[in-house]
Amino acid sequence: MTNPAIETNGLTKQYGELTALDALNLTVDRGEVYGFLGPNGAGKSTTIGLLMNYNKPTSGTARVLGLDPWTDVVDCHQQVGILPDRFDTYDDRSARRHIQLVADTKRADDDPVGLLERVGLGDAVDRPAREFSQGMEQRLALAMSLVGDPELLILDEPFTGLDPHGVALVRDVVESESERGTTVFFLSHVLGQVELVCDRVGILHHGQLVDEGTLSAFRERLDLAADATVEDVFVHLTDGAVDREETPR
């Protein structure tokens, strides 16, 4: 039997008296496009930080592609591509060099030009990152996440700073990666875009997974309007209580 792409049991993270993640039990199947929804302060980025060994849990366990993310760090990172919500580029280095740095780390032989063309940066291959707009930096980070044909792709708010063409490009990348068999763990506040790309979604509130299912099922069960937002989903599921904290996430 194939291990899930992501599996957590009782995963908990506390910062002093604050519980950022509260006994999370989550299973994401291989090849699934899973939307992880939650307002600021819900614990989404905390979850990613634990799965990627950026932080250690207070308690609980996790498996990423069948590996322990805290002891099998190198093997885990070799098979995971991540577009983080917050990232920094090297101002004086070109887009090509950014891709090559990731390829060297993963011992991958990806063609930087091909990846940059895939995300719409084919004419900016040798431009330094200091000349990039926010949208161009987001496309560069997306290209970097694709290095090495990852088995699991983690996209944290991938639409940030993108124009409509860039948003459509992200959807195309998710679709093509899914067709390749990649598991996509997708975080976004843009409900309509999530609905277009995700097979299933999980709703995170105050560090707890409060519901799972398809967005179409949520729309029908909660009688959501066609233009409903992520916040509308939370209002229905949490009696109007929506987190507003900025950190931890």
C-alpha positions in Angstrom: 0.0 0.0 0.0 1.4 3.4 -1.0 2.1 5.8 1.8 0.1 9.1 1.8 1.9 12.2 0.5 1.2 13.9 3.8 0.1 12.3 7.0 0.0 13.9 10.5 -1.2 12.5 13.8 -1.8 14.8 16.8 0.6 17.4 15.3 0.9 20.2 17.8 2.9 23.4 18.0 2.9 25.7 20.9 4.6 29.1 21.4 4.5 29.6 25.2 0.8 29.7 26.1 -0.3 30.1 22.4 -1.3 27.0 20.6 -0.6 27.6 16.9 -1.5 24.1 15.8 -3.7 21.9 17.9 -3.5 18.1 17.4 -3.7 18.2 13.6 -4.8 14.9 12.0 -4.4 15.3 8.3 -4.1 12.9 5.3 -3.3 14.0 1.8 -3.3 11.2 -0.8 -0.7 10.7 -3.5 -1.6 12.5 -6.7 -4.2 14.7 -4.9 -4.5 18.5 -5.3 -5.5 19.4 -1.7 -6.5 22.9 -0.7 -5.6 23.9 2.8 -7.7 26.9 3.7 -7.6 29.2 6.7 -7.4 32.9 7.6 -4.3 34.5 9.0 -3.5 33.0 12.4 -5.2 29.6 11.6 -2.0 27.7 11.5 -1.4 27.0 7.8 2.1 28.3 7.6 2.9 26.7 11.0 1.9 23.3 9.4 4.2 23.9 6.5 7.1 24.9 8.7 6.7 21.6 10.6 6.4 19.5 7.5 9.6 21.1 6.0 11.6 20.9 9.3 11.8 24.7 9.6 10.4 24.2 13.1 10.1 21.3 15.6 6.7 20.2 16.9 5.7 20.3 20.5 4.1 16.9 20.1 2.7 14.6 17.5 4.1 13.0 14.4 4.2 13.6 10.6 5.2 11.8 7.5 6.0 13.4 4.2 6.1 10.9 1.3 6.5 8.2 3.9 9.5 9.9 5.4 10.0 11.5 8.8 10.6 15.2 8.0 12.7 15.8 11.1 15.1 12.8 10.7 15.0 12.2 6.9 15.5 15.9 6.1 17.7 15.6 3.0 15.7 12.8 1.4 12.5 14.7 2.1 13.7 18.0 0.7 15.0 16.2 -2.4 11.4 15.1 -3.3 9.5 18.3 -2.3 9.2 21.5 -4.1 8.0 24.6 -2.2 6.8 28.0 -3.1 6.7 29.8 0.3 4.5 32.7 1.2 7.5 34.7 2.1 10.9 34.4 0.3 13.9 36.4 -0.6 15.9 36.5 -3.8 19.5 37.4 -4.4 19.4 40.9 -5.9 22.6 40.5 -7.9 21.9 37.0 -9.3 20.1 36.2 -12.5 16.9 34.1 -12.8 19.1 31.4 -14.4 21.4 31.4 -11.4 18.6 31.1 -9.0 17.3 28.0 -10.8 20.8 26.6 -11.0 21.4 27.0 -7.2 18.3 24.9 -6.5 19.3 22.3 -9.1 22.8 22.0 -7.6 21.3 21.5 -4.1 18.9 18.8 -5.4 21.5 17.3 -7.7 19.0 17.8 -10.5 19.8 18.4 -14.2 16.9 20.7 -15.1 17.3 23.2 -17.9 17.0 26.6 -16.2 15.9 28.2 -19.5 13.1 25.7 -20.0 11.7 26.1 -16.5 11.8 29.9 -16.8 10.0 29.8 -20.1 7.4 27.6 -18.5 6.6 30.3 -16.0 6.7 33.2 -18.5 10.2 34.4 -17.7 11.9 33.2 -20.9 13.0 36.8 -21.8 14.3 37.5 -18.3 16.7 34.6 -17.9 19.8 36.6 -17.4 18.3 39.7 -15.7 19.2 40.2 -12.0 16.5 39.7 -9.5 16.7 43.3 -8.3 15.0 44.3 -11.5 12.0 42.0 -11.0 8.6 43.1 -10.1 6.7 41.2 -7.3 4.9 39.2 -9.9 8.1 38.3 -11.7 9.6 37.2 -8.3 6.6 35.0 -7.7 7.0 33.4 -11.1 10.7 32.8 -10.3 9.9 31.2 -7.0 7.4 29.0 -8.8 10.0 27.9 -11.3 12.4 27.1 -8.4 9.8 24.9 -6.7 9.5 22.8 -9.9 13.2 21.9 -10.0 13.9 18.2 -9.8 10.3 17.1 -10.8 9.1 17.0 -7.1 6.7 14.3 -5.9 5.1 16.8 -3.6 4.6 20.5 -4.5 3.7 22.9 -1.7 2.3 26.2 -2.9 1.7 28.8 -0.2 -0.5 31.7 -1.5 0.9 31.2 -5.1 -1.3 34.0 -6.6 0.4 36.8 -4.6 1.4 39.7 -6.9 0.2 38.0 -10.1 -1.8 39.6 -12.9 -4.7 37.5 -14.5 -2.2 36.0 -16.9 0.0 34.9 -14.1 -2.9 33.4 -12.1 -3.9 31.4 -15.2 -0.3 30.2 -15.5 -0.3 28.9 -12.0 -3.5 27.0 -12.6 -1.9 25.5 -15.8 1.2 24.4 -13.8 -0.9 22.8 -11.1 -3.0 21.0 -13.7 0.1 19.7 -15.6 1.9 18.7 -12.4 -1.3 16.8 -11.3 -1.4 15.0 -14.6 2.2 14.0 -14.0 1.2 12.4 -10.7 2.5 15.1 -8.4 0.7 15.7 -5.2 -0.1 19.5 -4.7 -0.7 21.0 -1.3 -2.3 24.3 -2.1 -2.8 27.2 0.3 -4.8 30.2 -0.9 -7.3 32.8 0.2 -8.8 33.0 -3.3 -11.8 30.7 -3.1 -12.6 30.7 -6.8 -9.1 29.7 -7.8 -9.0 27.0 -5.2 -12.2 25.6 -6.5 -10.8 25.5 -10.0 -7.7 23.4 -9.1 -8.4 21.4 -5.9 -9.8 18.0 -5.6 -10.5 18.4 -1.9 -10.1 21.1 0.7 -9.4 21.1 4.5 -10.7 24.0 6.7 -8.3 25.1 9.4 -9.5 27.2 12.3 -7.6 28.1 15.5 -5.0 25.4 14.6 -7.7 22.7 14.2 -9.0 20.9 11.1 -12.7 21.6 11.4 -14.0 20.2 8.1 -12.9 18.5 4.9 -14.6 17.9 1.5 -15.0 19.3 -1.9 -15.8 23.0 -2.3 -18.8 22.1 -4.4 -20.2 20.1 -1.5 -19.4 23.0 0.9 -21.3 25.4 -1.5 -24.4 23.1 -1.5 -24.3 22.3 2.2 -23.7 25.9 3.4 -25.8 27.5 0.6 -22.9 29.7 -0.4 -23.3 32.4 -3.1 -21.5 32.1 -6.4 -19.1 34.9 -5.4 -18.6 33.6 -1.8 -15.1 34.2 -0.3 -13.0 32.0 1.9 -14.1 34.2 4.8 -17.7 33.3 4.0 -16.9 29.7 4.4 -15.5 30.3 7.9 -18.4 32.4 8.9 -20.7 29.5 8.2 -18.4 26.8 9.8 -17.3 28.7 12.9 -20.4 30.7 13.9 -18.9 33.9 12.6 -15.6 33.7 14.4 -12.8 34.4 11.9 -9.2 34.7 13.0 -7.5 38.1 12.4 -4.0 37.5 13.9 -1.1 37.9 11.5 1.3 35.6 13.4 1.9 32.8 13.9 0.2 31.5 10.8 
